[in-house]
């Protein structure tokens, strides 16, 4: 009976074998193909996981150094994403071939499950079907599985080309966006005339050093711009993210000069800069004028902000010393290289970063010192201080008690002017005709001392609600009367735009009437220069 059963079964198999074997091949191919797709999707999800391994990407930040690259991670979309995709494809093909075809060899120690082909042939060895049936079925299954695996690999390879093209476009888009945004930012800075200069060494800073604000980090980023380390943001070695564009908040980071490491003004690249030195001989009232002018700027409602913590500390220190009540308490200007007094003035498009320089009177007395002053190269306006009590005729007409109170300067203003003009000439300043193309605000200081009835009359005596031109002419007439025609002639011959002001420390808080005389607002010379700068 058994022999008869086997013969009958063999006849049936032979009759339907083409269909059975074909079905086995198709099923095997479908199974292998599905396994290939599953492996591709699984590898893709694992490979592009946000917290996946990064050792193979080579994006770790370099060590901090003075000349090497910044301590920031390389941007994932600036190239490393392609390495991740290569890893996805490699893992897909390896897993697919291992699960379908290769499986585990006899010498493998690890518990690797056998492949489908291995399982098919193990089934053939353990089945009770005769070899005439089991062998063709095993061969058909093997053919189907191998063919399906190869087909899945081909499909994945084709699909990967499409996806690879998208990834390459993404990488190129990121790099082009980085370059484009960098050019746009530089272009806007150029069009608005925004530059940044060091208040200490007075060099123009083209690439500030930005410090990471994360607690305990402070890493120096010398090239914080869109690039391979990040398009809009980059990741510091401490995992803190830093903006690469000013519009995204980069100007709020602490920055340093690349040459001397001095701190730069906060938000320094957010507004055009205007450099104004205050020139005067020793004891002419320069420091008191600057304090009074800044005090008045603070009280205006059109925008004011300290850009340098040191300037704010110095200002507050003078407040504590009571400079607005007693000018003799003002901190003496150091005779070393002057540091700029940085403040923002104005709002919106009218906002300006004012560099107000306070060179010591001892430096002003030396042409060599002035010529070496790097800040002169950026000068857009000048405040020229004239101490009326340094003038011989005014001194002779003034009571000794008043002279002792005002602490008169012993340096003639015309001598200071001549040295300053010579220094500008050595700097090669542009000229309009024979005149230097820089506006000058001539500021008559210590005008409270001119209110003494026994001395020289105040320039504004008798003026009521005078215009700027009328006040300018009044001071010019006053200077001519006290023997300073040569000073006026020299000013007008050397500079294309000159205007005269009369100020007093008594108006640092409020500009009030003093014995029927109203001085100029101490901030008026600076505001006039800021407006004139736009016309020069």
DRENPA-978789 format. One record per residue (C-alpha): residue in three letters; z, x, y. Coordinates in steps of 0.2 Angstrom, whole numbers, padded with zeros to 4 digits, always signed. Layout:
# residues N
ALAZXY;...
This chain:
# residues 536
UNK+0000+0000+0000;UNK+0004+0014+0012;UNK-0012+0023+0009;UNK-0021+0006+0012;UNK-0011+0003+0029;UNK-0016+0021+0035;UNK-0034+0018+0031;UNK-0034+0002+0040;UNK-0025+0009+0055;UNK-0037+0024+0056;UNK-0052+0012+0056;UNK-0045+0002+0070;UNK-0041+0018+0080;UNK-0059+0024+0077;UNK-0066+0008+0083;UNK-0056+0007+0099;UNK-0053+0026+0102;UNK-0065+0027+0117;UNK-0056+0014+0126;UNK-0038+0020+0121;UNK-0041+0038+0125;UNK-0049+0033+0142;UNK-0034+0022+0146;UNK-0022+0036+0142;UNK-0032+0048+0153;UNK-0032+0036+0167;UNK-0014+0032+0166;UNK-0010+0050+0165;UNK-0020+0054+0180;UNK-0012+0040+0190;UNK+0005+0046+0185;UNK+0002+0064+0190;UNK-0007+0058+0207;UNK+0008+0047+0211;UNK+0020+0061+0207;UNK+0010+0072+0219;UNK+0011+0060+0233;UNK+0029+0058+0231;UNK+0032+0077+0231;UNK+0022+0078+0247;UNK+0031+0065+0256;UNK+0048+0072+0250;UNK+0044+0089+0255;UNK+0038+0083+0272;UNK+0054+0074+0275;UNK+0065+0089+0269;UNK+0054+0102+0278;UNK+0054+0093+0295;UNK+0072+0088+0295;UNK+0081+0091+0312;UNK+0095+0100+0304;UNK+0085+0110+0290;UNK+0085+0128+0287;UNK+0078+0139+0301;UNK+0078+0156+0293;UNK+0060+0156+0289;UNK+0055+0151+0306;UNK+0061+0167+0315;UNK+0067+0158+0330;UNK+0084+0165+0331;UNK+0089+0172+0349;UNK+0088+0190+0352;UNK+0103+0200+0357;UNK+0108+0201+0375;UNK+0100+0216+0384;UNK+0095+0221+0401;UNK+0077+0223+0398;UNK+0074+0213+0382;UNK+0069+0195+0380;UNK+0081+0181+0385;UNK+0094+0176+0373;UNK+0086+0159+0369;UNK+0079+0151+0353;UNK+0060+0151+0351;UNK+0054+0133+0354;UNK+0050+0124+0338;UNK+0034+0117+0345;UNK+0028+0134+0351;UNK+0022+0139+0334;UNK+0037+0138+0321;UNK+0032+0120+0317;UNK+0017+0127+0308;UNK+0028+0139+0297;UNK+0037+0123+0292;UNK+0021+0114+0287;UNK+0016+0129+0277;UNK+0033+0128+0268;UNK+0030+0110+0265;UNK+0013+0113+0257;UNK+0019+0127+0247;UNK+0034+0117+0240;UNK+0023+0102+0237;UNK+0011+0112+0226;UNK+0024+0121+0217;UNK+0034+0105+0213;UNK+0019+0095+0208;UNK+0012+0108+0196;UNK+0030+0111+0189;UNK+0034+0093+0185;UNK+0016+0089+0178;UNK+0010+0104+0170;UNK+0020+0120+0170;UNK+0038+0114+0166;UNK+0050+0126+0158;UNK+0046+0142+0148;UNK+0057+0147+0133;UNK+0064+0162+0143;UNK+0070+0152+0158;UNK+0089+0151+0159;UNK+0090+0138+0173;UNK+0090+0120+0168;UNK+0073+0115+0173;UNK+0067+0099+0166;UNK+0051+0100+0155;UNK+0034+0095+0162;UNK+0025+0079+0157;UNK+0013+0089+0147;UNK+0027+0097+0138;UNK+0035+0080+0134;UNK+0018+0073+0128;UNK+0016+0087+0115;UNK+0035+0086+0110;UNK+0031+0067+0107;UNK+0016+0072+0096;UNK+0027+0084+0086;UNK+0041+0070+0083;UNK+0030+0055+0081;UNK+0027+0048+0064;UNK+0009+0044+0068;UNK-0004+0055+0059;UNK-0012+0069+0067;UNK-0029+0060+0068;UNK-0021+0048+0080;UNK-0007+0059+0089;UNK-0018+0074+0093;UNK-0032+0064+0102;UNK-0019+0054+0112;UNK-0009+0070+0117;UNK-0026+0078+0122;UNK-0031+0063+0132;UNK-0014+0062+0141;UNK-0014+0081+0145;UNK-0032+0079+0152;UNK-0026+0064+0163;UNK-0011+0073+0169;UNK-0019+0089+0173;UNK-0034+0080+0181;UNK-0022+0069+0191;UNK-0012+0084+0197;UNK-0028+0093+0203;UNK-0034+0077+0211;UNK-0017+0075+0220;UNK-0018+0093+0226;UNK-0035+0090+0232;UNK-0030+0075+0241;UNK-0015+0083+0249;UNK-0026+0098+0254;UNK-0038+0086+0263;UNK-0024+0076+0271;UNK-0015+0092+0276;UNK-0031+0098+0286;UNK-0030+0082+0296;UNK-0011+0084+0299;UNK-0013+0103+0302;UNK-0026+0099+0316;UNK-0013+0087+0324;UNK+0000+0100+0323;UNK-0011+0114+0330;UNK-0015+0102+0344;UNK+0003+0099+0347;UNK+0007+0117+0348;UNK-0008+0120+0360;UNK-0002+0105+0370;UNK+0015+0112+0372;UNK+0009+0129+0377;UNK-0003+0122+0389;UNK+0010+0110+0396;UNK+0022+0125+0398;UNK+0009+0135+0408;UNK+0003+0120+0418;UNK+0021+0115+0423;UNK+0024+0133+0428;UNK+0009+0134+0439;UNK+0013+0117+0447;UNK+0030+0123+0451;UNK+0025+0139+0459;UNK+0011+0130+0468;UNK+0023+0118+0476;UNK+0035+0132+0481;UNK+0020+0141+0489;UNK+0014+0126+0498;UNK+0031+0121+0505;UNK+0034+0139+0510;UNK+0049+0141+0499;UNK+0055+0158+0495;UNK+0072+0166+0490;UNK+0080+0181+0497;UNK+0095+0190+0492;UNK+0109+0189+0505;UNK+0116+0206+0501;UNK+0101+0218+0497;UNK+0089+0207+0507;UNK+0075+0209+0494;UNK+0064+0194+0490;UNK+0069+0187+0473;UNK+0054+0182+0463;UNK+0063+0180+0447;UNK+0082+0175+0448;UNK+0094+0178+0434;UNK+0101+0162+0429;UNK+0118+0161+0420;UNK+0122+0149+0406;UNK+0135+0137+0412;UNK+0143+0134+0395;UNK+0161+0140+0394;UNK+0163+0157+0387;UNK+0145+0161+0387;UNK+0137+0166+0404;UNK+0122+0173+0395;UNK+0109+0180+0408;UNK+0091+0172+0407;UNK+0079+0182+0417;UNK+0064+0172+0413;UNK+0070+0154+0414;UNK+0053+0146+0415;UNK+0042+0135+0404;UNK+0036+0145+0389;UNK+0038+0149+0371;UNK+0057+0147+0373;UNK+0055+0129+0379;UNK+0044+0118+0389;UNK+0056+0107+0399;UNK+0072+0114+0391;UNK+0077+0129+0381;UNK+0092+0132+0370;UNK+0103+0147+0374;UNK+0111+0157+0360;UNK+0127+0147+0362;UNK+0117+0131+0358;UNK+0118+0125+0376;UNK+0102+0118+0383;UNK+0095+0124+0400;UNK+0082+0116+0411;UNK+0067+0127+0414;UNK+0061+0117+0430;UNK+0069+0115+0447;UNK+0065+0097+0446;UNK+0076+0095+0430;UNK+0091+0104+0438;UNK+0087+0123+0436;UNK+0092+0125+0455;UNK+0109+0119+0451;UNK+0113+0134+0439;UNK+0122+0149+0445;UNK+0109+0162+0450;UNK+0109+0181+0454;UNK+0098+0194+0462;UNK+0088+0204+0449;UNK+0091+0220+0459;UNK+0109+0220+0464;UNK+0116+0206+0454;UNK+0123+0197+0470;UNK+0125+0178+0469;UNK+0111+0169+0476;UNK+0113+0153+0487;UNK+0115+0137+0476;UNK+0100+0126+0476;UNK+0091+0141+0484;UNK+0073+0135+0479;UNK+0075+0117+0485;UNK+0071+0120+0503;UNK+0061+0132+0514;UNK+0071+0147+0520;UNK+0072+0152+0539;UNK+0080+0169+0542;UNK+0088+0171+0559;UNK+0098+0186+0564;UNK+0111+0185+0578;UNK+0108+0201+0589;UNK+0122+0207+0601;UNK+0132+0223+0605;UNK+0150+0225+0600;UNK+0162+0212+0607;UNK+0148+0201+0614;UNK+0155+0185+0606;UNK+0142+0185+0591;UNK+0154+0180+0577;UNK+0163+0167+0588;UNK+0146+0159+0592;UNK+0141+0158+0574;UNK+0157+0150+0569;UNK+0155+0137+0584;UNK+0137+0134+0579;UNK+0141+0131+0561;UNK+0156+0120+0566;UNK+0144+0109+0576;UNK+0131+0108+0562;UNK+0144+0102+0551;UNK+0148+0087+0562;UNK+0130+0082+0564;UNK+0125+0067+0553;UNK+0107+0074+0548;UNK+0113+0084+0533;UNK+0123+0100+0531;UNK+0129+0109+0516;UNK+0136+0127+0512;UNK+0124+0136+0500;UNK+0136+0151+0498;UNK+0154+0149+0492;UNK+0158+0166+0502;UNK+0151+0158+0518;UNK+0162+0143+0516;UNK+0177+0154+0512;UNK+0174+0164+0528;UNK+0172+0149+0538;UNK+0188+0141+0532;UNK+0197+0157+0534;UNK+0192+0157+0553;UNK+0198+0139+0554;UNK+0215+0145+0547;UNK+0215+0159+0560;UNK+0212+0146+0574;UNK+0196+0154+0581;UNK+0191+0138+0589;UNK+0207+0140+0600;UNK+0207+0159+0602;UNK+0191+0169+0599;UNK+0201+0185+0598;UNK+0207+0180+0581;UNK+0189+0180+0573;UNK+0186+0191+0558;UNK+0177+0207+0564;UNK+0160+0209+0557;UNK+0160+0223+0544;UNK+0149+0238+0549;UNK+0141+0239+0531;UNK+0125+0230+0527;UNK+0126+0212+0533;UNK+0127+0198+0522;UNK+0118+0182+0526;UNK+0128+0166+0531;UNK+0119+0153+0520;UNK+0119+0134+0525;UNK+0107+0120+0522;UNK+0102+0110+0537;UNK+0093+0093+0538;UNK+0088+0081+0524;UNK+0073+0077+0514;UNK+0057+0086+0519;UNK+0066+0092+0535;UNK+0079+0101+0525;UNK+0080+0120+0528;UNK+0090+0134+0520;UNK+0096+0144+0535;UNK+0100+0163+0532;UNK+0111+0167+0547;UNK+0113+0186+0548;UNK+0128+0194+0557;UNK+0124+0212+0559;UNK+0138+0223+0566;UNK+0136+0228+0584;UNK+0138+0246+0579;UNK+0122+0244+0569;UNK+0113+0235+0583;UNK+0116+0250+0594;UNK+0106+0261+0582;UNK+0087+0259+0581;UNK+0087+0268+0564;UNK+0100+0256+0557;UNK+0090+0241+0563;UNK+0074+0248+0557;UNK+0081+0250+0540;UNK+0088+0232+0540;UNK+0077+0223+0526;UNK+0081+0206+0533;UNK+0070+0209+0548;UNK+0055+0208+0537;UNK+0059+0189+0534;UNK+0064+0185+0552;UNK+0058+0168+0559;UNK+0068+0167+0574;UNK+0081+0177+0584;UNK+0097+0173+0593;UNK+0100+0186+0606;UNK+0118+0186+0613;UNK+0121+0190+0631;UNK+0139+0193+0636;UNK+0139+0188+0655;UNK+0155+0199+0657;UNK+0145+0214+0651;UNK+0134+0213+0667;UNK+0140+0224+0681;UNK+0139+0212+0695;UNK+0148+0198+0685;UNK+0161+0210+0680;UNK+0164+0216+0698;UNK+0165+0198+0704;UNK+0178+0192+0690;UNK+0197+0193+0691;UNK+0205+0206+0680;UNK+0215+0193+0671;UNK+0199+0184+0666;UNK+0191+0200+0660;UNK+0206+0204+0649;UNK+0205+0186+0642;UNK+0187+0186+0638;UNK+0187+0204+0630;UNK+0170+0209+0638;UNK+0157+0220+0629;UNK+0153+0237+0636;UNK+0135+0237+0630;UNK+0122+0231+0642;UNK+0111+0217+0635;UNK+0094+0226+0640;UNK+0099+0241+0630;UNK+0102+0231+0614;UNK+0085+0221+0617;UNK+0075+0237+0619;UNK+0082+0244+0602;UNK+0079+0228+0594;UNK+0061+0227+0600;UNK+0058+0245+0594;UNK+0065+0240+0577;UNK+0053+0225+0576;UNK+0038+0236+0581;UNK+0042+0248+0567;UNK+0043+0233+0555;UNK+0025+0229+0560;UNK+0028+0212+0566;UNK+0013+0201+0570;UNK+0008+0199+0588;UNK+0000+0185+0598;UNK-0009+0195+0611;UNK+0004+0208+0617;UNK+0019+0198+0612;UNK+0029+0197+0596;UNK+0026+0181+0587;UNK+0045+0177+0584;UNK+0054+0164+0595;UNK+0070+0170+0604;UNK+0085+0160+0609;UNK+0094+0169+0623;UNK+0113+0163+0622;UNK+0124+0166+0636;UNK+0142+0166+0628;UNK+0160+0165+0634;UNK+0154+0153+0647;UNK+0172+0146+0648;UNK+0176+0162+0658;UNK+0163+0157+0671;UNK+0173+0142+0676;UNK+0186+0152+0686;UNK+0183+0147+0704;UNK+0186+0165+0710;UNK+0172+0172+0700;UNK+0153+0170+0697;UNK+0147+0152+0697;UNK+0142+0144+0680;UNK+0123+0143+0678;UNK+0125+0124+0675;UNK+0135+0120+0690;UNK+0128+0105+0699;UNK+0117+0100+0684;UNK+0119+0082+0678;UNK+0109+0076+0662;UNK+0097+0091+0663;UNK+0083+0093+0652;UNK+0081+0108+0640;UNK+0068+0116+0652;UNK+0079+0113+0667;UNK+0094+0121+0658;UNK+0082+0136+0653;UNK+0077+0138+0671;UNK+0095+0137+0678;UNK+0100+0151+0667;UNK+0085+0162+0671;UNK+0089+0159+0690;UNK+0107+0164+0686;UNK+0102+0180+0677;UNK+0090+0185+0691;UNK+0105+0182+0704;UNK+0116+0194+0694;UNK+0103+0208+0694;UNK+0095+0204+0677;UNK+0077+0202+0682;UNK+0072+0217+0671;UNK+0080+0209+0656;UNK+0071+0192+0659;UNK+0054+0202+0661;UNK+0057+0212+0645;UNK+0060+0196+0635;UNK+0045+0187+0642;UNK+0034+0202+0640;UNK+0039+0206+0622;UNK+0041+0188+0615;UNK+0029+0173+0616;UNK+0043+0160+0616;UNK+0060+0162+0624;UNK+0073+0149+0629;UNK+0090+0151+0637;UNK+0106+0143+0632;UNK+0124+0143+0639;UNK+0138+0140+0626;UNK+0157+0141+0624;UNK+0169+0142+0610;UNK+0178+0127+0618;UNK+0164+0116+0612;UNK+0166+0120+0593;UNK+0173+0103+0590;UNK+0166+0092+0604;UNK+0154+0096+0618;UNK+0164+0090+0633;UNK+0164+0092+0652;UNK+0173+0107+0659;UNK+0176+0106+0678;UNK+0160+0095+0680;UNK+0150+0107+0669;UNK+0143+0103+0652;UNK+0138+0118+0641;UNK+0125+0117+0628;UNK+0130+0112+0610;UNK+0133+0128+0601;UNK+0121+0122+0587;UNK+0107+0119+0600;UNK+0100+0137+0599;UNK+0099+0136+0580;UNK+0091+0119+0580;UNK+0079+0124+0593;UNK+0074+0139+0583;UNK+0072+0129+0567;UNK+0060+0117+0576;UNK+0050+0131+0585;UNK+0048+0140+0568;UNK+0037+0125+0563;UNK+0025+0129+0578;UNK+0024+0147+0576;
